[in-house]
Every structure is written in structure tokens, then in C-alpha cells.
Amino acid sequence: MATLSAMVKTAELILPILLRSNQSSKQLVIGMDQEANTDLDRFDKLVPPVSPMKTDIEAYFERNPLNWGLQSDIQPLQNRIEWRLIIRTEETTNLSVDISTLPESYQLIVVTETDQYEMDSKSRITLKGGKVVLRLQPKRIVPEATVLLQNYPNPFNPETWIPVQLAQDSTATAKIYDVTDKQIRIIQLGYVPAENYVGSSKAIYWDGKTDTGEQVSSGTYFYQIQAGAYTETRKMVILR
């Protein structure tokens, strides 16, 4: 008999889910495909009618806007996505996910009502019904050490980006000083997760202005990062 994952094997990413108790088991599927959409389509499979022979596990994915109950929920390709899984059972149940096809740059997080887990090939989550969120997201790469890197471009006019690698989650602040050691700009970054903030979409941005909105003149300036116990300062040059 064909498995549920085989029935939707045409999707680009398939992650089979197995719920197993002492009495029975249930298979579900999540995944993504560039041809999938948020409405019901050929990739999705509704939960079949409840059998008169009641089993000890009832489970389905809840999808808005009509709260469809899905056994297979294939979503459009996205950088980050969540599935809401509803489980009804009175038996202790183990949840496992086959992540063998998951790209190495992604991670699958399972959030229960009491805890959160990053799934691997050996993960087995024990639960007893309730709501579960499965979250697919890019894997966070944590640097080995916190390092303030050289800004780019440098020299610059009128804006620049300041890259930094954070090895620990921390509250971070960037400060800009002139050659007299006068602070001219402070950039409150808030609580920042450990990660590489190097590309222009993540690096600290400075528009060449003071806290009062004035454009600074040509010359040498210094930028400093404070992240937890780490403090480092580097030099940069503005040429107008």
C-alpha cells in the first residue's frame, strides 16, 4: 500500500511525520513546492472521515482561512514557514520527523505547549495531545568568537555598513566618534541573537549623520561596538 509521503512525492520538499503510541500510529506530511499555494491544491490531502473503529490518535494540520483539517500540508516555497498540528489522544504518543531531505542550511523546530525542540534524525518527542507548531527556518550559524570587522565601503560617501560577528546573544550598541573622541552618533541595536551580521541586509548601517541629523564632514572617524562584555573600536574615513 502506498504511503502518504509517496502520494505527494512530486513536491520539492517532503517531511514525513510519524505519530506512534502503544495502540496505533498515524502518518502526516508537511513540505513545500514552488507550485503550491495557500488554498487547497493537488499537493494537499484532507483528513479522511473518522472511522467508526475509533483509534487512539486523531491528528491534522489546521490551515486558515477555513480551518481545513489536512493530513498532507504542502505550502509555497518560503524562507520561513509554520504548520499548526492538532493532536487529540489520551495515550502517550511519540512524534518523529524524517528530515533526511531537509537542506543543511535549514532547521525544523517543534514547539509544544511546554517546550521547544530542534529536530534531528534521532529526535523523538513524547507528548499527550494538544497543539504543536512545526517551524521551518534557516539554520542560525553561530560564530566561534565575537569580532568587529572593517566597515565597507571605506573610504565612503555618504553611507557605510559595519559588519560584526556575535558569538553570544547579547544587548548590543554601536557608537560613532570623531577624532576628538566626541561621541556623535549612538545606534541602539537592542537584544541581538548570536549570528554573522556581515551582508548589507544585516550589518549595522550608518548614514553619515550625527544624532541630530547633520551630515558629518570629511575626515577620520571611529566606530565602536559594545555587545555584552565585548568592546572593540575601528577606524573609518569619510571623503566628500
N, C-alpha and C positions, 0 to 999 in steps of 0.2 A: 504494500500500500504506500502511495507517495506521501512523503512528509509535507508539513505545511511550508517549510522553507524551500522545498523543491518546487512547490506550486508557484512561488513568487521568485524563482531563481533568475528571472530576467532583470530584476532590479540591480542597480550598480553596487549597492552595499546591502548585505543581508546579515542581520544579527539574530540568530535563533535564541529564544528564551525558553528555559525549561523550569516548570514548577512541579515539584515532586513531594508527595507525602507518603506515609506508610500504605495508604489505601489506593492512591491513584496518582496520575500525572497529567499535566496539560502543557501543550506547546503553543507558544505565540511567536510572532516575528515583528521586529522593527527594522527599518532600513531607510535608505534614501536613493533617489534616482532623479536625474535632470528632467525627465519627462513626467514625473509625478506632480500632483497638485494638491491643494489643501481640501478640495472636495473629494468625494469618493471616486476612485478610478480603478483601472484594471489591476493595479498593484495591491489594492486593499481587499480585505476579506472580513465581512461582518461575522459577529459571533453567531453560530448556528442556534436554532431554537433549543431551549432547555429540554434535555431528555427526561422522560418520566422516571428513568432509573437515575435518581439523583446521585451525583458524585460529590466528593467532599471538597472539590476545588472549583470555584467559579471565578473566572478572571477575564478581563477585557481591557482594551485601551479606550479611554474616553477622549473623543475628539470633538471640539466645538466646530460650527456654531450649534449643531443639533444634538450634541452629546451622543454621537454614534458610538456604539459598542463594537470595537474592532478586535479581531483575532490576529490580523496582519495589518500593520500601520506603516505604510511607506510614504515618507514625506519628501518634498522637493529638496534638492541639494542646498544646504546652508552651512555656514561656518559654525553655528551653534544651534542646537535644537533640543527640545524636551518632549518626552512622551509621558502621559499620565496613566498609570496602570492601577486598576481597581481589582483587589483580590478579596474574595469572600470565602472563608473557610474556618472551620472550628479545629482543624488539625494543624499541628506544627508542619510548616512547609519550607522546603529549601528552594531558593531561587538561584539559578546559574545562567550565564550568558556565554554563548560561543562567540568569542571575539577574534577568532583566527583570521578573519578577513578585514579586521579593523586596521587602517593605516597607522604606522608607528607614530605619526605626528598627532594622533588623536587619542583621547581617553574617554571611557564611559564611566560616568559617576551614577551610582544608585543611591537615592535619598529616600530613607524610610521615615516614619513618623518620629523616630528616636535617634537616628544616626545617619551617617553618610559613608559610602564606600567607593573606592576606586577599583573597578573590576579588572581582574586578570584571568588567565586561563584556568586557575585553580579556585577562584572565588566561589564560595557558596554562602548565601545569606539566609539565615534562618529567621522566619517571621510567622506571624499568625494573622493573616488578613490585614486589611487597611488599604491606604493609598500609598503608592510608590511612584516616585519620579525618576525616570531614566534620562540622564542628561549627556549628550554627546558634544564634546568641545575640544578645541585644540589643546594639546598637551603643553603644560607650562614647563619651560626649560629653566631650571634654577642654576645660575652661575655659581662657580666654586668660591668666588670671592667678590666683594663689592669693590667696583672700580669706577672712577670718574674718568671719562675718555675726552679726547680733544674735540672741541666744537667744530662744526662744519656748516658752511664753508668758513675758512679762516685764512686771510682776512675776509670780511664780509661787509655788505651794504645792501639793505638796511637790517636784514634779519638773519638769524642763525639758529642752529639746533645743537643742543647739548646732550650727548649720549651718556648713559650711565648703566652699569650692571649692578643689580642689587641681589646679594646672596641671601638676604633675610627680609621677611615682611617688616616694614618699619614706617614710621611717620617721617616724611622727607620734606626738606625745604631747599630751594635754590636761591642764592643771593648774588647780586652783581655789585662790584666795587670799582671805583675809579682809581687812578694812580696815587691819590692822596689817602687811600684806604677808606674813603667815604662810601657808605652803602647807598646806592642809587635805585636799586630795584630788589624786591623780595617776591618770590614766587612760591606760594604755599601749595605743595603737592598733595598734602593730606596723607592718609594711610595707604601705602603703596605695596602691592604684593611683590615678592621676590621674582625677578624676571630680567630679561635683557631689554632695555629701553634704548635701542640703537637707531632703528629706522626713523624717518621723519614723522611717521604716524604715531610713534611712541616716545621719541626723545623729547626732552624739555625744550620748549620753544621760547625764544626771546626776540621781540620785535624791534630791539634797539632803542626802547623808550624807558624813561625813568618811571617811578611810581606815580608821578604827577602827569604823565603823558607827554613829556617833552622828549624830542629826539636828541640823543647824545651826539656829541661832536666826534670827529676823527680822533683816534688815539688808541692807547693801550688800556684794556680793562681786565678785570679778574672775575671769574665765576667760581662759586663755591657750592658744594652740595653737603648737606647735613642729613644723614639717614641713620637713625638710631645713634650708636656710639661712633659712627664713621663720619669723618670730616676731611674733605680734600679740596684744594684750590688749584685752578689752572688759569693760564693767561690767554687772552684773545685780543684781536686787533680789528678796529673798525676803520675802513678807508672810504671816505665820502668824496 
